[in-house]
Amino acid sequence: MRTVYLAETLIDAHLVKDALERAEIPAFVAGEYLTGGVGQLPARDFVAVQVPAAAVPAAQAVVREIAARLAQAREAAAEPACGLAGQPAS
Protein backbone atom coordinates (compact mmCIF):
# COMPACT_ATOMS: atom_id res chain seq x y z
CA MET A 1 0.00 0.00 0.00
CA ARG A 2 1.18 3.51 -0.83
CA THR A 3 0.16 6.73 0.88
CA VAL A 4 -1.58 9.12 -1.49
CA TYR A 5 -3.01 11.59 1.06
CA LEU A 6 -2.00 12.81 4.53
CA ALA A 7 -5.18 14.01 6.17
CA GLU A 8 -5.63 16.99 8.46
CA THR A 9 -8.65 15.32 10.03
CA LEU A 10 -10.24 11.92 10.12
CA ILE A 11 -13.22 13.33 8.24
CA ASP A 12 -10.96 14.52 5.41
CA ALA A 13 -9.42 11.07 5.20
CA HIS A 14 -12.80 9.42 4.83
CA LEU A 15 -13.93 11.95 2.22
CA VAL A 16 -10.86 11.11 0.15
CA LYS A 17 -11.29 7.36 0.72
CA ASP A 18 -14.93 7.53 -0.36
CA ALA A 19 -14.04 9.51 -3.51
CA LEU A 20 -11.39 6.93 -4.39
CA GLU A 21 -13.81 4.07 -3.87
CA ARG A 22 -16.41 5.81 -6.07
CA ALA A 23 -13.69 5.89 -8.75
CA GLU A 24 -13.32 2.11 -8.19
CA ILE A 25 -9.91 2.50 -6.54
CA PRO A 26 -9.55 0.42 -3.37
CA ALA A 27 -8.49 2.63 -0.46
CA PHE A 28 -7.64 2.25 3.22
CA VAL A 29 -7.46 4.82 6.03
CA ALA A 30 -4.26 4.13 7.96
CA GLY A 31 -3.81 5.45 11.49
CA GLU A 32 -7.50 5.98 12.02
CA TYR A 33 -7.40 4.68 15.57
CA LEU A 34 -4.19 6.47 16.58
CA THR A 35 -6.05 9.76 16.97
CA GLY A 36 -7.80 8.46 20.09
CA GLY A 37 -4.46 7.93 21.79
CA VAL A 38 -3.57 11.60 21.51
CA GLY A 39 -6.37 12.74 23.80
CA GLN A 40 -7.46 16.37 23.73
CA LEU A 41 -4.52 17.55 21.63
CA PRO A 42 -5.00 17.90 17.88
CA ALA A 43 -3.54 14.92 16.05
CA ARG A 44 -1.77 15.73 12.81
CA ASP A 45 0.02 13.53 10.33
CA PHE A 46 -1.27 10.36 11.96
CA VAL A 47 -4.01 9.63 9.43
CA ALA A 48 -3.25 8.75 5.81
CA VAL A 49 -5.17 7.33 2.88
CA GLN A 50 -3.42 4.47 1.15
CA VAL A 51 -4.03 2.61 -2.09
CA PRO A 52 -2.35 -0.37 -3.79
CA ALA A 53 0.87 0.60 -5.60
CA ALA A 54 -0.66 -0.12 -9.01
CA ALA A 55 -3.49 2.36 -8.34
CA VAL A 56 -1.29 5.32 -7.35
CA PRO A 57 -1.39 7.19 -10.70
CA ALA A 58 -5.19 7.01 -10.94
CA ALA A 59 -5.59 7.83 -7.25
CA GLN A 60 -3.42 10.95 -7.47
CA ALA A 61 -5.84 12.62 -9.90
CA VAL A 62 -8.80 11.95 -7.60
CA VAL A 63 -6.86 13.11 -4.53
CA ARG A 64 -5.84 16.38 -6.23
CA GLU A 65 -9.47 17.17 -7.01
CA ILE A 66 -10.74 16.38 -3.51
CA ALA A 67 -7.84 18.22 -1.84
CA ALA A 68 -8.63 21.31 -3.92
CA ARG A 69 -12.30 21.14 -2.92
CA LEU A 70 -11.38 20.74 0.76
CA ALA A 71 -9.04 23.75 0.52
CA GLN A 72 -11.82 25.84 -1.07
CA ALA A 73 -14.24 24.81 1.67
CA ARG A 74 -11.73 25.77 4.38
CA GLU A 75 -11.14 29.17 2.76
CA ALA A 76 -14.88 29.80 2.48
CA ALA A 77 -15.39 28.82 6.12
CA ALA A 78 -12.60 31.17 7.23
CA GLU A 79 -14.13 34.21 5.52
CA PRO A 80 -16.55 36.20 7.70
CA ALA A 81 -20.11 36.29 6.45
CA CYS A 82 -21.28 39.63 5.03
CA GLY A 83 -22.73 41.94 7.64
CA LEU A 84 -21.55 39.94 10.62
CA ALA A 85 -18.08 39.88 12.17
CA GLY A 86 -16.15 43.11 11.91
CA GLN A 87 -19.06 45.16 10.60
CA PRO A 88 -20.08 48.30 12.49
CA ALA A 89 -23.55 48.32 13.95
CA SER A 90 -26.01 50.71 12.28
C-alpha positions in Angstrom: 0.0 0.0 0.0 1.2 3.5 -0.8 0.2 6.7 0.9 -1.6 9.1 -1.5 -3.0 11.6 1.1 -2.0 12.8 4.5 -5.2 14.0 6.2 -5.6 17.0 8.5 -8.6 15.3 10.0 -10.2 11.9 10.1 -13.2 13.3 8.2 -11.0 14.5 5.4 -9.4 11.1 5.2 -12.8 9.4 4.8 -13.9 11.9 2.2 -10.9 11.1 0.1 -11.3 7.4 0.7 -14.9 7.5 -0.4 -14.0 9.5 -3.5 -11.4 6.9 -4.4 -13.8 4.1 -3.9 -16.4 5.8 -6.1 -13.7 5.9 -8.7 -13.3 2.1 -8.2 -9.9 2.5 -6.5 -9.5 0.4 -3.4 -8.5 2.6 -0.5 -7.6 2.3 3.2 -7.5 4.8 6.0 -4.3 4.1 8.0 -3.8 5.4 11.5 -7.5 6.0 12.0 -7.4 4.7 15.6 -4.2 6.5 16.6 -6.0 9.8 17.0 -7.8 8.5 20.1 -4.5 7.9 21.8 -3.6 11.6 21.5 -6.4 12.7 23.8 -7.5 16.4 23.7 -4.5 17.6 21.6 -5.0 17.9 17.9 -3.5 14.9 16.1 -1.8 15.7 12.8 0.0 13.5 10.3 -1.3 10.4 12.0 -4.0 9.6 9.4 -3.2 8.7 5.8 -5.2 7.3 2.9 -3.4 4.5 1.2 -4.0 2.6 -2.1 -2.4 -0.4 -3.8 0.9 0.6 -5.6 -0.7 -0.1 -9.0 -3.5 2.4 -8.3 -1.3 5.3 -7.3 -1.4 7.2 -10.7 -5.2 7.0 -10.9 -5.6 7.8 -7.3 -3.4 10.9 -7.5 -5.8 12.6 -9.9 -8.8 11.9 -7.6 -6.9 13.1 -4.5 -5.8 16.4 -6.2 -9.5 17.2 -7.0 -10.7 16.4 -3.5 -7.8 18.2 -1.8 -8.6 21.3 -3.9 -12.3 21.1 -2.9 -11.4 20.7 0.8 -9.0 23.8 0.5 -11.8 25.8 -1.1 -14.2 24.8 1.7 -11.7 25.8 4.4 -11.1 29.2 2.8 -14.9 29.8 2.5 -15.4 28.8 6.1 -12.6 31.2 7.2 -14.1 34.2 5.5 -16.6 36.2 7.7 -20.1 36.3 6.4 -21.3 39.6 5.0 -22.7 41.9 7.6 -21.6 39.9 10.6 -18.1 39.9 12.2 -16.2 43.1 11.9 -19.1 45.2 10.6 -20.1 48.3 12.5 -23.6 48.3 14.0 -26.0 50.7 12.3 
